[in-house]
Amino acid sequence: QVQLVESGGGLVQAGGSLTLSCAASGRTERTIDMRWYRQAPGKEREFVAAITWGGGATNYANSVKGRFTISKDNAKNTMYLQMNSLKPEDTAIYYCYARHLGIADYWGQGTQVTVSS
């Protein structure tokens, strides 16, 4: 069992910054990679960024490349998403997702990010 808790969402003006956190607990030694997804009202959930838990290799959606940075702190079992130059179209609920070896994959409960124009 793994529990994921996101935090750090909020309301920010366009051009501003926010940092999201996703704290994992439980069977975290099974983690292969962790990801951020987002879902805007009326739209499907979409991939934002990913990071491998061992080597730290990263991958980004084209829409956030150059503006968002994913990182991790293995000692704290926490993943981060630094979001800069935010745009109104970044408004969504942001979810963290953890993929595991030999056990189920898990989603967090989500955190709302709202970017005003």
HELIX and SHEET records of a PDB file:
HELIX    1   1 THR A   28  ARG A   30  5                                   3    
HELIX    2   2 ASN A   74  LYS A   76  5                                   3    
HELIX    3   3 PRO A   88  ASP A   90  5                                   3    
SHEET    1   A 4 VAL A   2  SER A   7  0                                        
SHEET    2   A 4 LEU A  18  GLY A  26 -1                                        
SHEET    3   A 4 THR A  78  MET A  83 -1                                        
SHEET    4   A 4 PHE A  68  ASP A  73 -1                                        
SHEET    1   B 6 GLY A  10  GLN A  13  0                                        
SHEET    2   B 6 THR A 111  SER A 116  1                                        
SHEET    3   B 6 ALA A  92  HIS A 100 -1                                        
SHEET    4   B 6 THR A  31  GLN A  39 -1                                        
SHEET    5   B 6 GLU A  46  THR A  52 -1                                        
SHEET    6   B 6 THR A  58  TYR A  60 -1                                        
SHEET    1   C 4 GLY A  10  GLN A  13  0                                        
SHEET    2   C 4 THR A 111  SER A 116  1                                        
SHEET    3   C 4 ALA A  92  HIS A 100 -1                                        
SHEET    4   C 4 TYR A 106  TRP A 107 -1                                        
END                                                                             
